[in-house]
Amino acid sequence: MTEQSGVPTATTGRPRVVIAEDEALIRMDLAEMLDEEGYAVVGQAEDGEKAVALATELRPDLVILDVKMPRLDGIAAAEQIARARIAPVVILTAFSQRDLVERARDAGAMAYLVKPFDQGDLVPAVEMAMSRFAELRQVESEVADLTERLETRKVVDRAKGVLQESLGLSEPESFRWIQKTAMDLRLSMRQVAEGVVTHGPAVGGGDAPTGD
């Protein structure tokens, strides 16, 4: 199984996860699901403050936070972890209200799960969070200015939507399409994304990517 803290030697090659949930039973179930799916739970916390401390110390590949926790709630913890660019965050909530989901997104969460959930719900949310975080890092590596980064992310998200609808691509495939087209045309991702929003996928030839 996995360890509560530290970096276990058996996790080599497995994505490392910190989970925070104040209900021990849910935390145990979540750890078991993740372990079965090939993830290594390297830290567990029952409150938001400990979750931030573990994430800062262990630098995992993913952090999963319950929205309602003592000392520091999941949204506040997500904001700290996201601001430090430590890892992508998935928020767990028993509430499906739109405003809570939007608050989590604004705090920097990359995906969310509404409880009760099963293994089939968990894996797509985890993969989506990690994919979106990788996209964010890519955009930030290309754009230095903070305001410009925000505008670039907005237009890239809009362009991904256009590509998903026009070419039937998944969200990660849409991002790779923008990334590859930018490299091929020697343009920035923002320039390609703006072209997609204005003219559709014809800006890059209109073909779906065949690989990474």
NORURUR-V257733 format. One record per residue. N is the residue number from 1. PHI is phi as a letter, one per 40 degrees, with the letter a starting at -180 (* if undefined). OMEGA is omega in whole degrees, 0 to 359 (999 if undefined). Layout:
BEGIN
N,PHI,OMEGA / N,PHI,OMEGA
END
This chain:
BEGIN
1,*,185 / 2,b,181 / 3,b,181 / 4,c,180 / 5,a,185 / 6,g,181 / 7,b,182 / 8,c,182 / 9,c,183 / 10,c,185 / 11,c,181 / 12,d,179 / 13,g,179 / 14,b,176 / 15,d,186 / 16,c,188 / 17,b,167 / 18,b,179 / 19,b,178 / 20,b,182 / 21,a,185 / 22,c,175 / 23,c,187 / 24,d,183 / 25,c,178 / 26,c,180 / 27,c,179 / 28,c,179 / 29,c,181 / 30,c,179 / 31,c,180 / 32,c,178 / 33,d,182 / 34,c,180 / 35,c,180 / 36,c,181 / 37,c,174 / 38,g,176 / 39,b,179 / 40,b,177 / 41,c,186 / 42,c,178 / 43,a,178 / 44,b,181 / 45,b,178 / 46,b,176 / 47,a,186 / 48,c,180 / 49,c,179 / 50,c,179 / 51,c,179 / 52,c,180 / 53,c,179 / 54,c,180 / 55,c,180 / 56,c,182 / 57,c,190 / 58,c,181 / 59,f,183 / 60,c,177 / 61,c,183 / 62,a,174 / 63,b,177 / 64,b,187 / 65,b,170 / 66,c,185 / 67,c,182 / 68,b,179 / 69,a,177 / 70,c,175 / 71,g,177 / 72,a,183 / 73,c,186 / 74,c,181 / 75,c,177 / 76,c,178 / 77,c,178 / 78,d,181 / 79,c,179 / 80,c,182 / 81,c,180 / 82,c,181 / 83,c,180 / 84,c,180 / 85,f,181 / 86,c,185 / 87,a,173 / 88,c,182 / 89,b,169 / 90,b,180 / 91,c,173 / 92,b,178 / 93,a,174 / 94,c,183 / 95,b,181 / 96,b,180 / 97,c,183 / 98,c,184 / 99,c,179 / 100,c,177 / 101,c,180 / 102,c,177 / 103,c,179 / 104,c,179 / 105,c,180 / 106,c,179 / 107,c,178 / 108,h,177 / 109,c,183 / 110,c,179 / 111,a,178 / 112,a,178 / 113,b,177 / 114,c,178 / 115,c,359 / 116,c,179 / 117,b,176 / 118,b,183 / 119,d,180 / 120,c,176 / 121,c,187 / 122,c,187 / 123,d,178 / 124,c,180 / 125,c,179 / 126,c,181 / 127,c,178 / 128,c,180 / 129,c,182 / 130,c,178 / 131,c,181 / 132,c,179 / 133,c,178 / 134,c,177 / 135,c,180 / 136,d,179 / 137,c,179 / 138,c,179 / 139,c,182 / 140,c,178 / 141,c,181 / 142,c,187 / 143,b,183 / 144,c,185 / 145,c,185 / 146,c,179 / 147,c,179 / 148,c,177 / 149,d,182 / 150,c,180 / 151,c,179 / 152,c,179 / 153,c,181 / 154,c,184 / 155,c,176 / 156,c,178 / 157,c,178 / 158,c,180 / 159,c,177 / 160,d,178 / 161,c,178 / 162,c,182 / 163,c,178 / 164,c,181 / 165,c,185 / 166,c,186 / 167,b,180 / 168,g,181 / 169,c,170 / 170,c,179 / 171,c,178 / 172,c,179 / 173,c,178 / 174,c,179 / 175,c,179 / 176,c,177 / 177,c,179 / 178,c,181 / 179,c,182 / 180,c,180 / 181,c,178 / 182,c,179 / 183,c,182 / 184,c,184 / 185,c,182 / 186,f,177 / 187,b,174 / 188,c,177 / 189,c,179 / 190,c,180 / 191,c,179 / 192,c,181 / 193,c,178 / 194,c,177 / 195,c,179 / 196,c,180 / 197,c,183 / 198,c,189 / 199,b,184 / 200,g,185 / 201,c,178 / 202,d,180 / 203,d,181 / 204,b,181 / 205,h,172 / 206,g,182 / 207,c,174 / 208,c,179 / 209,c,179 / 210,c,180 / 211,a,181 / 212,c,999
END
